[in-house]
Amino acid sequence: MARGILTGIPSLYASAVNGDGMVVGTGRVTLLNGWAGIYCMSVHPGFRRQGIAASILRQLLDAAHERGTAQAWLLVTAANAGAHALYKQGGFREVGRYHYRQAPLRRAPMAC
């Protein structure tokens, strides 16, 4: 299933590497019908707040634009203030919200 997700749509990846050759940040952009979807943005906790995510985001958006995308989207949890600041700086704005509903957990009568 993971292979299908990763190979099912044209995508580009960007990573940041520190001076020791360690990958400290990464991201993915998918390309479909003139749209770019930002996914899998992550920076190692020890390297956050240094502009790495902003650089990766810019590289992904620039690469997508060079390939003909006109618009981009992404999803981020409401509680992730750092990501909201990053994406606002990158030109994104909130256009909608959603949430998942889950049925209450049911336990057997004698379960712990």
ROSE-4610 file (N, C-alpha, C; in Angstrom, 1 decimal, always signed):
// ROSE-4610
residu = [M/M/M/A/A/A/R/R/R/G/G/G/I/I/I/L/L/L/T/T/T/G/G/G/I/I/I/P/P/P/S/S/S/L/L/L/Y/Y/Y/A/A/A/S/S/S/A/A/A/V/V/V/N/N/N/G/G/G/D/D/D/G/G/G/M/M/M/V/V/V/V/V/V/G/G/G/T/T/T/G/G/G/R/R/R/V/V/V/T/T/T/L/L/L/L/L/L/N/N/N/G/G/G/W/W/W/A/A/A/G/G/G/I/I/I/Y/Y/Y/C/C/C/M/M/M/S/S/S/V/V/V/H/H/H/P/P/P/G/G/G/F/F/F/R/R/R/R/R/R/Q/Q/Q/G/G/G/I/I/I/A/A/A/A/A/A/S/S/S/I/I/I/L/L/L/R/R/R/Q/Q/Q/L/L/L/L/L/L/D/D/D/A/A/A/A/A/A/H/H/H/E/E/E/R/R/R/G/G/G/T/T/T/A/A/A/Q/Q/Q/A/A/A/W/W/W/L/L/L/L/L/L/V/V/V/T/T/T/A/A/A/A/A/A/N/N/N/A/A/A/G/G/G/A/A/A/H/H/H/A/A/A/L/L/L/Y/Y/Y/K/K/K/Q/Q/Q/G/G/G/G/G/G/F/F/F/R/R/R/E/E/E/V/V/V/G/G/G/R/R/R/Y/Y/Y/H/H/H/Y/Y/Y/R/R/R/Q/Q/Q/A/A/A/P/P/P/L/L/L/R/R/R/R/R/R/A/A/A/P/P/P/M/M/M/A/A/A/C/C/C]
num = [1/1/1/2/2/2/3/3/3/4/4/4/5/5/5/6/6/6/7/7/7/8/8/8/9/9/9/10/10/10/11/11/11/12/12/12/13/13/13/14/14/14/15/15/15/16/16/16/17/17/17/18/18/18/19/19/19/20/20/20/21/21/21/22/22/22/23/23/23/24/24/24/25/25/25/26/26/26/27/27/27/28/28/28/29/29/29/30/30/30/31/31/31/32/32/32/33/33/33/34/34/34/35/35/35/36/36/36/37/37/37/38/38/38/39/39/39/40/40/40/41/41/41/42/42/42/43/43/43/44/44/44/45/45/45/46/46/46/47/47/47/48/48/48/49/49/49/50/50/50/51/51/51/52/52/52/53/53/53/54/54/54/55/55/55/56/56/56/57/57/57/58/58/58/59/59/59/60/60/60/61/61/61/62/62/62/63/63/63/64/64/64/65/65/65/66/66/66/67/67/67/68/68/68/69/69/69/70/70/70/71/71/71/72/72/72/73/73/73/74/74/74/75/75/75/76/76/76/77/77/77/78/78/78/79/79/79/80/80/80/81/81/81/82/82/82/83/83/83/84/84/84/85/85/85/86/86/86/87/87/87/88/88/88/89/89/89/90/90/90/91/91/91/92/92/92/93/93/93/94/94/94/95/95/95/96/96/96/97/97/97/98/98/98/99/99/99/100/100/100/101/101/101/102/102/102/103/103/103/104/104/104/105/105/105/106/106/106/107/107/107/108/108/108/109/109/109/110/110/110/111/111/111/112/112/112]
x = [+0.8/+0.0/+0.9/+1.9/+2.8/+3.4/+3.9/+4.5/+3.5/+2.2/+1.2/+1.0/+1.0/+0.9/+2.0/+3.2/+4.4/+4.7/+4.2/+4.4/+3.2/+2.0/+0.8/+0.5/+1.4/+1.2/+2.6/+2.8/+4.1/+4.4/+5.6/+6.0/+7.5/+7.8/+9.2/+9.5/+10.8/+11.2/+12.3/+12.4/+13.5/+14.0/+15.3/+15.9/+17.0/+17.1/+18.2/+19.2/+20.5/+21.6/+22.5/+22.9/+23.8/+25.2/+26.2/+27.6/+28.2/+27.6/+28.0/+27.3/+26.5/+25.8/+24.5/+24.1/+22.8/+21.7/+20.6/+19.4/+18.7/+18.5/+17.9/+16.5/+16.0/+14.7/+14.3/+13.0/+12.6/+11.1/+10.7/+9.3/+9.1/+7.8/+7.3/+6.3/+6.3/+5.2/+4.7/+3.4/+2.8/+2.3/+2.3/+1.9/+0.7/-0.4/-1.6/-2.4/-2.6/-3.5/-3.3/-2.1/-1.8/-1.8/-1.9/-1.9/-0.7/-0.3/+0.9/+0.4/+0.6/+0.2/+1.4/+1.5/+2.6/+2.4/+3.3/+3.2/+4.5/+4.4/+5.6/+6.6/+6.2/+7.2/+7.7/+9.0/+9.5/+10.9/+11.2/+12.6/+13.0/+14.2/+14.7/+14.6/+14.0/+13.8/+15.1/+16.2/+17.4/+17.8/+17.1/+17.5/+16.3/+15.3/+14.1/+14.5/+13.6/+13.7/+15.0/+15.5/+16.7/+16.4/+15.1/+14.8/+14.8/+15.1/+15.2/+13.9/+12.8/+11.5/+11.1/+11.4/+11.0/+11.8/+13.1/+13.9/+13.3/+13.0/+12.5/+11.1/+10.3/+9.0/+9.2/+10.1/+10.3/+10.9/+11.8/+12.3/+11.2/+10.4/+9.3/+8.3/+7.9/+7.0/+7.6/+8.9/+9.6/+9.7/+10.0/+10.1/+8.8/+7.7/+6.4/+6.0/+6.3/+5.9/+6.7/+7.9/+8.7/+8.1/+7.3/+6.6/+5.2/+4.8/+3.5/+2.4/+2.6/+1.6/+1.2/+0.0/-0.5/-1.0/-1.3/-1.9/-1.3/-1.4/-0.9/-1.8/-1.8/-2.6/-1.8/-2.2/-1.7/-2.7/-2.4/-3.2/-2.3/-2.8/-2.0/-3.0/-2.6/-3.5/-3.6/-4.8/-5.0/-4.1/-3.6/-2.8/-1.3/-0.9/+0.5/+0.8/+1.0/+1.3/+2.5/+3.6/+4.8/+4.6/+3.8/+3.5/+2.6/+1.7/+0.8/+1.6/+2.6/+3.5/+4.3/+4.9/+5.7/+4.8/+3.7/+2.9/+2.3/+2.0/+1.6/+2.7/+3.9/+5.1/+5.3/+4.9/+5.1/+4.0/+3.0/+2.0/+0.7/+0.6/-0.7/-1.6/-2.9/-3.9/-4.9/-5.6/-6.6/-7.9/-8.4/-9.6/-10.7/-10.3/-11.3/-10.8/-11.7/-11.4/-12.2/-11.7/-12.5/-12.0/-12.7/-12.2/-12.8/-12.1/-12.6/-13.4/-14.4/-15.3/-15.0/-14.9/-14.7/-15.8/-16.2/-17.2/-16.5/-17.2/-16.6/-16.0/-14.9/-14.3/-15.3/-15.6/-16.4/-15.6/-15.7/-15.0/-15.9/-15.3/-16.1/-16.4/-17.6/-18.0/-17.0/-16.2/-15.2/-13.8/-13.6/-12.3/-11.7/-10.4/-9.7/-9.7]
y = [-1.2/+0.0/+1.3/+1.3/+2.4/+2.7/+1.6/+1.8/+2.5/+2.1/+2.6/+4.1/+4.5/+5.9/+6.7/+6.1/+6.9/+6.9/+6.0/+5.9/+6.2/+6.4/+6.5/+7.8/+8.8/+10.2/+10.8/+11.6/+12.2/+13.1/+12.9/+13.7/+14.0/+15.1/+15.5/+15.6/+15.4/+15.4/+16.4/+17.0/+17.9/+17.5/+17.5/+17.2/+18.2/+18.5/+19.4/+18.5/+18.7/+17.8/+18.8/+18.3/+19.2/+18.9/+19.6/+19.4/+18.0/+17.2/+15.8/+14.8/+15.4/+14.5/+13.9/+14.3/+13.8/+14.5/+13.8/+14.5/+15.1/+16.4/+17.0/+17.5/+17.5/+17.9/+17.4/+17.2/+16.7/+17.1/+17.0/+17.3/+16.7/+16.7/+16.1/+17.0/+17.1/+17.8/+16.8/+16.7/+15.9/+16.9/+16.4/+17.2/+16.6/+17.3/+16.7/+17.9/+17.8/+18.8/+20.2/+20.7/+22.1/+22.4/+21.4/+21.6/+20.9/+21.5/+21.0/+20.7/+19.5/+19.1/+19.0/+19.7/+19.6/+18.5/+17.6/+16.5/+16.2/+15.5/+14.9/+15.9/+17.1/+18.1/+17.7/+17.6/+17.3/+17.8/+18.3/+18.7/+18.0/+17.5/+16.9/+17.9/+17.4/+18.4/+19.2/+18.7/+19.4/+20.5/+20.6/+21.5/+22.5/+22.5/+23.3/+24.8/+25.7/+27.1/+27.7/+27.1/+27.6/+27.9/+27.9/+28.2/+27.0/+25.8/+24.6/+24.3/+24.3/+23.9/+25.0/+26.2/+27.3/+27.1/+26.7/+26.5/+25.3/+24.2/+23.0/+23.4/+24.1/+24.5/+25.3/+26.3/+27.1/+26.3/+25.4/+24.5/+23.7/+23.1/+22.3/+23.1/+24.3/+25.1/+25.6/+26.0/+26.5/+25.3/+24.1/+23.0/+22.7/+22.8/+22.5/+23.6/+24.8/+25.9/+25.7/+25.3/+25.1/+24.0/+23.1/+22.0/+22.3/+23.6/+24.0/+24.1/+24.0/+24.1/+25.6/+25.8/+27.2/+27.4/+26.3/+26.4/+25.3/+25.5/+24.5/+24.4/+23.2/+22.9/+22.1/+22.1/+21.3/+21.2/+20.3/+20.1/+20.2/+20.8/+20.9/+20.9/+20.2/+20.2/+21.6/+21.9/+23.2/+23.5/+22.5/+22.7/+23.0/+22.8/+23.0/+24.4/+25.2/+26.7/+27.0/+26.2/+26.4/+26.2/+25.1/+24.8/+25.9/+26.4/+27.5/+28.7/+29.1/+30.2/+30.0/+28.8/+28.5/+28.6/+28.0/+28.0/+29.4/+30.2/+31.6/+32.4/+32.2/+32.9/+32.4/+31.2/+30.6/+31.0/+31.8/+32.3/+31.6/+30.6/+29.9/+30.6/+30.3/+30.8/+29.7/+29.8/+28.8/+29.0/+27.9/+28.0/+27.0/+26.2/+25.3/+24.5/+23.9/+23.0/+21.7/+20.7/+19.5/+18.8/+17.8/+16.9/+15.5/+14.6/+13.2/+12.9/+12.1/+11.7/+10.2/+9.8/+8.4/+8.0/+6.7/+6.2/+5.9/+6.0/+5.7/+4.3/+4.1/+2.8/+2.0/+0.8/-0.1/-1.3/-1.5/-2.6/-3.7/-4.9/-6.0/-5.8/-6.3/-6.0/-6.3/-7.3/-7.7/-7.3/-6.5/-6.1/-5.0/-5.0/-4.0/-2.6]
z = [+0.0/+0.0/+0.0/+0.8/+0.9/-0.5/-1.1/-2.5/-3.4/-3.4/-4.2/-3.9/-2.7/-2.3/-2.8/-2.7/-3.0/-4.5/-5.3/-6.7/-7.6/-6.9/-7.7/-8.3/-8.0/-8.6/-8.7/-9.7/-9.9/-8.7/-8.1/-6.9/-7.0/-6.3/-6.1/-4.6/-4.3/-2.9/-2.7/-1.5/-1.2/+0.2/+0.4/+1.7/+2.0/+3.3/+3.8/+4.5/+4.2/+4.8/+5.6/+6.8/+7.6/+7.1/+7.7/+7.3/+7.5/+8.3/+8.5/+7.5/+6.6/+5.7/+6.2/+7.4/+7.9/+7.4/+7.0/+6.5/+7.8/+7.8/+8.9/+8.6/+7.4/+7.0/+5.6/+5.4/+4.2/+3.9/+2.6/+2.2/+0.9/+0.5/-0.7/-1.3/-2.7/-3.4/-4.5/-4.5/-5.6/-6.7/-7.9/-9.0/-9.8/-9.9/-10.6/-11.1/-12.4/-13.1/-12.7/-12.7/-12.4/-10.9/-10.1/-8.6/-8.0/-6.9/-6.1/-4.7/-4.2/-2.9/-2.0/-0.9/+0.0/+1.0/+1.2/+2.1/+2.8/+3.9/+4.6/+5.0/+5.3/+5.8/+7.2/+7.4/+8.7/+8.8/+10.0/+10.4/+11.7/+11.7/+13.0/+14.1/+15.3/+16.4/+16.8/+16.6/+17.0/+16.0/+14.9/+13.8/+13.5/+14.3/+14.0/+14.3/+13.8/+14.0/+13.4/+12.3/+11.6/+10.2/+9.7/+8.4/+7.4/+8.0/+7.1/+6.4/+7.2/+6.6/+5.6/+5.9/+4.9/+3.6/+3.7/+2.5/+1.7/+2.4/+1.7/+1.1/+1.8/+1.2/-0.1/+0.0/-1.2/-2.3/-2.1/-3.1/-3.8/-3.0/-3.5/-4.3/-3.8/-4.6/-5.9/-5.8/-7.0/-8.1/-7.6/-8.6/-9.2/-8.4/-8.9/-9.9/-9.6/-10.5/-11.8/-11.8/-13.0/-13.9/-13.3/-14.0/-14.3/-14.2/-14.6/-13.6/-12.3/-11.4/-11.1/-10.9/-10.7/-9.3/-8.6/-7.2/-6.4/-5.1/-4.1/-3.0/-2.4/-1.2/-0.2/+1.1/+2.1/+3.3/+4.2/+5.3/+6.6/+7.6/+8.8/+10.0/+11.1/+12.3/+12.9/+13.4/+14.0/+15.1/+15.9/+17.0/+16.7/+15.4/+15.0/+14.7/+15.7/+15.5/+14.7/+14.9/+14.1/+12.6/+12.3/+10.9/+10.3/+11.0/+10.6/+10.2/+11.1/+10.8/+9.6/+9.4/+8.2/+7.0/+6.9/+5.7/+5.4/+6.4/+6.2/+5.6/+6.1/+5.5/+4.1/+3.8/+2.4/+1.5/+1.9/+1.1/+1.2/+2.1/+2.2/+3.1/+3.0/+3.9/+4.1/+5.3/+5.6/+4.8/+4.2/+3.4/+3.9/+4.8/+5.4/+6.5/+7.2/+8.4/+8.3/+9.0/+9.1/+10.4/+10.8/+11.9/+11.7/+12.4/+12.3/+13.6/+13.4/+14.5/+14.7/+15.9/+16.3/+17.3/+17.0/+18.0/+19.3/+20.4/+21.7/+21.8/+22.5/+22.6/+23.5/+23.0/+23.7/+24.3/+25.5/+26.2/+26.6/+26.6/+27.2/+28.6/+29.1/+30.5/+31.6/+31.4/+32.4/+32.1/+31.0/+30.6/+31.5/+31.6/+32.4/+31.7]
